[in-house]
Amino acid sequence: MIEDKNQQRTQLSDLGEFGLIDHLTKNFKISQKSTVKSIGDDAAVLDFKNEKIVITTDLLVEGVHFDLSYVPLKHLGYKAVVVNLSDVYAMNANATQVTVSIAVSNRFPLEALEELYAGIETAAKIYNIDVVGGDTTSSTTGLLISVTAIGTIESDDEVYRDGAKSSDLLVVTGDLGAAYMGLQILEREKEVYKVNPNNQPDLDGYSYIIERQLKPEARKDIIKLLKDLNVKPSSMIDVSDGLSSEIMHLCKQSNVGCDLYEEKIPLDPQVISTCEEFNIDSTTVALNGGEDYELLFTISQEDYSKIKANPNLTVIGYMKEAQEGIHLVTRADTKIPIKAQGWKNFNA
């Protein structure tokens, strides 16, 4: 973490745990009717009436999930919230509240945490959610962030990973591979900086892919879009670990196979040009890169006419019987078995 030596540094010990919580959360506003009691008591109180509740938790660890040498703390706070909301939307649900817990070492002054929480606050405003609690504690290993997201869903609207059927169409939102290539640019510029700290990073022409890495967005808009189109997916998952990994999750849990068509995979021109610059195959990046936070889902063929003209949605595959396997159909019309090569925790 590069610091301005003239910057004000307020030691966290000056505030204490409860003073720190009060300070960091004083600007959070309540916008959800379901939030009865927020921060300031032993627990939050939420009232969801007759809706079903979805809950998801994610943990981000410094040195594993993020590198503060090039990740601004405000962006990190924003991303920590968004990646959790993405899991809520992947259930076809509406996100309503989050709790945020952090473990932080004494190398972080108050001003650094203010930046982190400014990003959290921005995400809360944009996605219309309430921050209703959390915890702060000390750490000897840097910064850890745990976010729990809560959402609601009307009965029978929920979508799981296990509902895909043979002959369903496989659909993805947006485009793929940008976050991974943004990471490659940031890592390259970090190495240049280590050799010559006077060098300014050369990020011209990479704005889209860098933003996709540092400030991803969850596809809340797709949940409303599908409802407006009167389309309920048969299965759904968010693309966090790579397209190949997510397809395999859907196939395994739904007991189906899949043909994924290489020529149909949506790629931004900036991804293609950066892949050429790094001499990396763009299909490999889309399959294995991860952190796109797009939604991958299956629909009945009867619903194809409802989505075919929508620029947010691309049909990329066809679900088959389980015994037919999971394959990439290349541009040369050959079939290659798909294996998950995306992000795996606990691997060396």
C-alpha positions as CSV (number, residue, x, y, z in Angstrom):
1,M,0.0,0.0,0.0
2,I,1.6,3.3,-1.2
3,E,1.0,6.0,1.4
4,D,1.3,9.7,1.3
5,K,3.7,10.6,4.2
6,N,1.9,13.9,4.7
7,Q,-1.4,12.3,5.0
8,Q,-3.2,12.5,8.4
9,R,-3.0,9.2,10.3
10,T,-5.4,8.6,13.2
11,Q,-4.5,5.4,15.1
12,L,-7.5,3.1,15.5
13,S,-6.6,2.7,19.2
14,D,-7.6,6.3,19.6
15,L,-11.2,5.4,19.0
16,G,-11.6,1.9,20.4
17,E,-13.8,-0.8,18.8
18,F,-17.2,0.8,19.5
19,G,-16.0,4.3,18.7
20,L,-14.6,3.0,15.4
21,I,-17.9,1.3,14.5
22,D,-19.8,4.5,15.3
23,H,-17.4,6.6,13.2
24,L,-17.4,4.3,10.2
25,T,-21.2,3.7,10.1
26,K,-22.5,7.2,10.9
27,N,-23.3,8.0,7.3
28,F,-25.3,4.8,6.5
29,K,-28.9,5.6,5.8
30,I,-31.9,3.2,6.0
31,S,-33.8,2.7,2.7
32,Q,-35.5,-0.7,3.1
33,K,-39.0,-1.1,4.7
34,S,-37.9,-4.5,6.0
35,T,-35.1,-2.9,8.2
36,V,-36.7,-2.4,11.6
37,K,-33.5,-2.0,13.7
38,S,-30.1,-1.4,12.2
39,I,-26.6,-0.8,13.6
40,G,-26.4,0.1,17.3
41,D,-28.0,-2.8,19.2
42,D,-26.9,-6.4,19.9
43,A,-28.5,-7.5,16.6
44,A,-30.4,-6.1,13.6
45,V,-34.1,-6.7,13.3
46,L,-35.6,-7.3,9.9
47,D,-39.3,-7.9,9.0
48,F,-39.9,-9.6,5.6
49,K,-43.6,-10.4,6.0
50,N,-44.4,-13.3,3.7
51,E,-41.3,-13.4,1.5
52,K,-38.6,-16.1,1.5
53,I,-35.1,-15.0,2.6
54,V,-31.8,-15.7,0.9
55,I,-28.5,-15.3,2.7
56,T,-25.0,-15.5,1.3
57,T,-21.5,-14.8,2.8
58,D,-18.2,-14.1,1.2
59,L,-14.7,-13.5,2.7
60,L,-12.0,-11.4,1.0
61,V,-8.4,-11.8,2.3
62,E,-5.5,-9.5,1.6
63,G,-2.8,-11.2,-0.5
64,V,-5.3,-13.9,-1.6
65,H,-8.2,-12.0,-3.1
66,F,-6.8,-8.5,-3.5
67,D,-3.5,-6.6,-3.7
68,L,-3.5,-3.2,-2.1
69,S,-0.5,-2.0,-4.1
70,Y,-3.0,-1.4,-7.0
71,V,-6.5,-1.8,-5.5
72,P,-7.8,1.5,-4.0
73,L,-9.5,0.9,-0.7
74,K,-12.7,2.7,-1.9
75,H,-12.9,0.3,-4.8
76,L,-12.3,-2.6,-2.5
77,G,-15.2,-1.6,-0.2
78,Y,-17.5,-1.3,-3.3
79,K,-16.4,-4.7,-4.7
80,A,-16.7,-6.5,-1.4
81,V,-20.4,-5.6,-1.3
82,V,-21.1,-6.2,-5.0
83,V,-19.6,-9.7,-5.2
84,N,-22.1,-10.7,-2.5
85,L,-25.0,-9.1,-4.1
86,S,-24.2,-11.0,-7.3
87,D,-24.9,-14.3,-5.4
88,V,-28.3,-12.9,-4.3
89,Y,-29.2,-12.0,-7.8
90,A,-28.1,-15.4,-9.0
91,M,-31.0,-16.8,-6.9
92,N,-33.4,-14.5,-8.9
93,A,-33.8,-12.6,-5.6
94,N,-33.8,-8.9,-4.6
95,A,-30.9,-7.9,-2.3
96,T,-32.0,-5.8,0.7
97,Q,-29.4,-5.7,3.5
98,V,-25.7,-6.5,4.1
99,T,-23.5,-6.9,7.2
100,V,-19.8,-6.0,6.9
101,S,-17.1,-7.3,9.2
102,I,-13.4,-6.5,9.0
103,A,-10.2,-7.6,10.7
104,V,-7.5,-5.0,10.3
105,S,-3.8,-4.7,11.4
106,N,-2.3,-1.6,13.0
107,R,-0.7,-0.5,9.8
108,F,-4.1,0.9,8.7
109,P,-5.0,4.3,10.1
110,L,-8.6,5.5,10.5
111,E,-8.3,7.4,7.2
112,A,-7.7,4.2,5.3
113,L,-10.8,2.6,6.8
114,E,-12.8,5.7,6.0
115,E,-11.9,5.1,2.3
116,L,-13.0,1.5,2.5
117,Y,-16.3,2.4,4.1
118,A,-16.9,5.1,1.6
119,G,-16.9,2.4,-1.1
120,I,-19.3,0.3,1.0
121,E,-21.6,3.3,1.4
122,T,-21.5,4.0,-2.4
123,A,-22.5,0.4,-3.2
124,A,-25.3,0.5,-0.6
125,K,-26.7,3.7,-2.3
126,I,-26.4,2.4,-5.9
127,Y,-27.9,-1.0,-5.1
128,N,-30.5,0.4,-2.6
129,I,-29.5,-1.9,0.3
130,D,-29.0,-1.2,4.0
131,V,-25.8,-1.9,5.9
132,V,-27.3,-3.3,9.2
133,G,-24.4,-4.6,11.2
134,G,-21.0,-6.3,11.3
135,D,-17.9,-6.5,13.5
136,T,-14.4,-5.1,13.7
137,T,-11.4,-6.8,15.2
138,S,-7.7,-6.7,15.0
139,S,-5.5,-8.8,12.6
140,T,-1.9,-9.7,12.5
141,T,-2.0,-10.5,8.8
142,G,-3.4,-7.5,7.1
143,L,-7.0,-6.8,6.0
144,L,-9.8,-9.3,5.9
145,I,-13.4,-8.4,4.9
146,S,-16.4,-10.6,5.4
147,V,-19.8,-9.5,3.9
148,T,-23.1,-11.2,4.4
149,A,-25.9,-10.3,2.0
150,I,-29.6,-10.8,2.6
151,G,-32.3,-10.7,0.1
152,T,-36.0,-11.6,-0.5
153,I,-37.8,-13.6,-3.0
154,E,-41.5,-14.3,-3.6
155,S,-42.6,-17.9,-3.3
156,D,-41.9,-19.9,-6.4
157,D,-39.6,-17.3,-8.0
158,E,-36.4,-18.7,-6.6
159,V,-34.0,-20.2,-9.1
160,Y,-31.4,-22.9,-8.1
161,R,-28.5,-24.5,-9.9
162,D,-30.3,-27.8,-10.3
163,G,-33.2,-27.0,-12.6
164,A,-31.6,-27.2,-16.1
165,K,-33.1,-29.8,-18.5
166,S,-31.8,-31.4,-21.6
167,S,-32.7,-29.2,-24.6
168,D,-32.6,-26.0,-22.5
169,L,-30.6,-23.0,-23.9
170,L,-27.6,-21.7,-22.0
171,V,-27.5,-17.9,-21.8
172,V,-25.0,-15.5,-20.4
173,T,-25.3,-11.7,-19.6
174,G,-22.8,-9.1,-20.7
175,D,-19.3,-10.2,-21.8
176,L,-16.6,-12.4,-20.3
177,G,-12.9,-12.3,-19.6
178,A,-12.5,-8.5,-19.0
179,A,-11.8,-8.7,-15.3
180,Y,-9.0,-11.3,-15.7
181,M,-7.3,-9.2,-18.4
182,G,-7.7,-6.1,-16.3
183,L,-5.8,-8.0,-13.6
184,Q,-3.0,-8.9,-16.0
185,I,-2.6,-5.2,-16.8
186,L,-2.5,-4.2,-13.2
187,E,0.0,-7.0,-12.4
188,R,2.2,-6.0,-15.3
189,E,2.3,-2.3,-14.2
190,K,3.0,-3.4,-10.6
191,E,6.2,-5.2,-11.8
192,V,7.2,-2.1,-13.8
193,Y,6.7,0.0,-10.7
194,K,8.9,-2.3,-8.6
195,V,11.7,-1.9,-11.1
196,N,11.3,1.9,-11.4
197,P,9.0,3.6,-8.8
198,N,9.2,6.8,-10.8
199,N,7.4,5.2,-13.7
200,Q,3.8,6.2,-14.0
201,P,1.5,3.3,-14.9
202,D,0.5,3.1,-18.6
203,L,-3.2,2.4,-18.5
204,D,-4.3,4.2,-21.6
205,G,-6.6,2.0,-23.7
206,Y,-7.4,-0.4,-20.9
207,S,-10.1,1.5,-19.0
208,Y,-12.9,-1.0,-19.5
209,I,-11.0,-4.1,-18.4
210,I,-9.4,-2.4,-15.4
211,E,-12.8,-1.1,-14.3
212,R,-14.2,-4.6,-14.6
213,Q,-11.5,-5.9,-12.2
214,L,-11.4,-3.0,-9.7
215,K,-15.1,-2.0,-9.8
216,P,-17.3,-4.9,-11.0
217,E,-21.1,-4.5,-11.1
218,A,-23.7,-7.1,-10.0
219,R,-26.5,-7.7,-12.6
220,K,-29.4,-6.5,-10.6
221,D,-30.8,-5.2,-13.8
222,I,-31.1,-8.7,-15.3
223,I,-33.5,-9.8,-12.5
224,K,-35.9,-7.1,-13.4
225,L,-35.4,-7.6,-17.1
226,L,-36.2,-11.3,-16.9
227,K,-39.3,-10.5,-14.9
228,D,-40.4,-7.9,-17.5
229,L,-39.8,-10.4,-20.3
230,N,-41.8,-13.0,-18.4
231,V,-38.9,-15.4,-18.4
232,K,-38.0,-17.6,-15.4
233,P,-34.7,-19.4,-15.8
234,S,-34.6,-23.1,-15.1
235,S,-31.2,-22.7,-13.4
236,M,-28.8,-19.9,-12.7
237,I,-25.4,-19.1,-11.2
238,D,-23.1,-16.1,-11.3
239,V,-19.8,-16.2,-13.1
240,S,-17.3,-15.7,-10.3
241,D,-14.8,-18.5,-10.8
242,G,-14.8,-18.8,-14.7
243,L,-17.3,-19.8,-17.3
244,S,-16.1,-23.4,-17.5
245,S,-16.4,-23.9,-13.7
246,E,-19.9,-22.4,-13.6
247,I,-21.1,-24.6,-16.5
248,M,-19.8,-27.7,-14.7
249,H,-21.6,-26.6,-11.5
250,L,-24.9,-26.3,-13.4
251,C,-24.4,-29.6,-15.3
252,K,-23.5,-31.5,-12.2
253,Q,-26.3,-30.2,-10.0
254,S,-28.9,-30.5,-12.8
255,N,-27.5,-33.9,-14.1
256,V,-27.2,-32.7,-17.7
257,G,-24.5,-32.3,-20.3
258,C,-23.8,-29.2,-22.4
259,D,-22.4,-28.0,-25.7
260,L,-20.8,-24.6,-25.4
261,Y,-20.2,-22.8,-28.7
262,E,-16.9,-21.0,-28.9
263,E,-18.1,-18.6,-31.6
264,K,-21.0,-17.5,-29.4
265,I,-18.9,-16.5,-26.3
266,P,-19.3,-12.7,-25.9
267,L,-16.0,-10.8,-25.8
268,D,-15.4,-7.1,-25.6
269,P,-13.0,-5.8,-28.3
270,Q,-10.6,-4.5,-25.5
271,V,-10.4,-8.1,-24.2
272,I,-9.6,-9.4,-27.6
273,S,-6.9,-6.8,-28.3
274,T,-5.3,-7.2,-24.8
275,C,-5.3,-11.0,-25.2
276,E,-3.4,-10.6,-28.5
277,E,-0.9,-8.2,-26.7
278,F,-0.3,-10.9,-24.0
279,N,-0.4,-13.7,-26.5
280,I,-3.2,-15.4,-24.6
281,D,-6.1,-17.2,-26.2
282,S,-9.3,-15.2,-25.6
283,T,-11.5,-18.3,-25.3
284,T,-9.2,-19.7,-22.6
285,V,-9.5,-16.3,-20.7
286,A,-13.4,-16.4,-21.0
287,L,-13.5,-20.0,-19.8
288,N,-11.1,-19.7,-16.9
289,G,-10.6,-16.1,-16.0
290,G,-13.4,-15.5,-13.4
291,E,-14.5,-12.4,-11.5
292,D,-16.9,-11.3,-14.3
293,Y,-19.9,-11.4,-12.0
294,E,-22.2,-11.9,-15.0
295,L,-25.2,-14.3,-14.7
296,L,-25.2,-17.6,-16.4
297,F,-28.6,-19.3,-16.7
298,T,-30.7,-21.8,-18.7
299,I,-34.1,-21.2,-20.3
300,S,-36.6,-23.3,-22.0
301,Q,-36.5,-23.1,-25.8
302,E,-40.0,-21.8,-25.7
303,D,-38.6,-18.6,-24.2
304,Y,-36.0,-18.0,-26.9
305,S,-38.2,-15.6,-28.8
306,K,-38.6,-13.4,-25.7
307,I,-34.8,-12.9,-25.2
308,K,-33.3,-13.2,-28.7
309,A,-33.3,-9.5,-29.6
310,N,-31.9,-8.3,-26.2
311,P,-28.4,-7.0,-26.3
312,N,-27.8,-7.9,-22.7
313,L,-28.3,-11.6,-23.3
314,T,-26.4,-14.1,-25.5
315,V,-27.3,-17.7,-26.1
316,I,-24.0,-19.6,-25.9
317,G,-24.9,-23.2,-25.5
318,Y,-27.3,-26.1,-25.5
319,M,-28.0,-28.5,-22.6
320,K,-27.9,-32.2,-23.4
321,E,-28.3,-35.5,-21.7
322,A,-25.8,-36.1,-18.9
323,Q,-24.1,-39.1,-20.7
324,E,-23.2,-36.8,-23.7
325,G,-20.8,-34.9,-21.5
326,I,-19.8,-31.2,-21.3
327,H,-18.0,-29.9,-24.4
328,L,-16.7,-26.8,-26.1
329,V,-17.6,-26.8,-29.8
330,T,-14.8,-24.9,-31.4
331,R,-15.0,-22.6,-34.4
332,A,-13.6,-25.5,-36.4
333,D,-16.6,-27.5,-35.3
334,T,-14.6,-30.0,-33.2
335,K,-15.6,-30.9,-29.6
336,I,-13.2,-30.5,-26.7
337,P,-14.2,-31.7,-23.2
338,I,-14.6,-28.8,-20.8
339,K,-12.5,-28.9,-17.6
340,A,-12.7,-26.3,-14.9
341,Q,-9.5,-24.4,-14.7
342,G,-10.8,-21.3,-13.0
343,W,-10.2,-20.0,-9.4
344,K,-9.8,-22.8,-6.9
345,N,-9.3,-22.1,-3.2
346,F,-6.6,-24.1,-1.3
347,N,-4.6,-24.9,-4.4
348,A,-0.9,-24.2,-4.1
